[in-house]
Amino acid sequence: ATHHITVSATIAKPFPPSLSDDEGHLANTEAEDRAMTTKVAPGDTVIWQKGGNISSLDNIFETAGNDLFSKDPTKQRDGTWLGIIGALPPGTAESYSISYTLGGLSHTQDHRLKMR
């Protein structure tokens, strides 16, 4: 399966960003963003895309927990980031950070992935 995670922010509210995914999760505060968990399975593709006034997604990197990726997230030509989930036991979780630029300033926010 392919999972899309959208990182959105505006000039009026550059941080924290709004995070949403195709599982129906929506988070608008720092605490909600950190707690929001997208459930993934081995071989799944995860695509991060920008929304609102964000000019670029600059980095997606692990901060704590297990590395769930068999192919770490890398920036694509269209500005999205793409990673491939590896084979880990159900319930294995990982926190990671998303860095983005808006209005010339860099911001970073955390999110979670968890094996289903």
C-alpha positions, -999 to 999 in steps of 0.1 A, spaced: 0 0 0 10 36 -5 5 61 24 4 99 18 13 122 46 7 159 40 26 186 59 8 219 57 14 254 72 6 289 63 24 323 65 -2 332 92 5 300 112 40 287 102 43 264 132 32 239 143 22 224 109 -10 206 102 -2 169 96 -27 146 78 -26 112 62 -48 89 41 -59 70 72 -80 100 82 -57 113 109 -54 151 113 -32 169 138 -29 207 143 -9 211 175 27 201 185 13 174 209 -11 161 183 16 160 156 40 141 179 12 116 188 -2 111 153 7 76 141 4 63 106 1 25 105 22 8 79 31 -28 67 62 -44 52 69 -32 17 46 -2 20 56 31 4 53 63 24 51 96 5 53 130 23 40 160 4 38 197 13 7 218 15 -3 254 22 25 280 19 54 255 26 81 261 0 100 229 5 102 197 26 139 196 35 145 165 55 128 134 70 149 116 96 146 92 125 147 106 160 139 76 183 129 40 182 134 15 155 143 23 119 112 10 100 126 18 66 143 -7 43 148 24 20 152 56 40 132 86 29 147 105 0 137 136 -18 121 131 -52 123 153 -83 88 166 -76 97 178 -41 79 149 -23 98 125 -1 95 87 -5 105 58 18 99 21 18 89 2 49 110 -29 59 99 -61 75 95 -56 113 72 -72 139 37 -57 143 36 -29 169 71 -17 162 71 21 162 94 49 151 94 86 157 109 108 130 112 145 123 100 165 92 120 196 84 104 222 61 109 258 49 82 284 50 87 321 44 125 316 44 125 300 79 132 264 87 109 244 111 109 208 123 81 187 137 78 151 148 55 123 137 52 85 142 50 54 121 39 21 135 38 -14 120 3 -29 118 
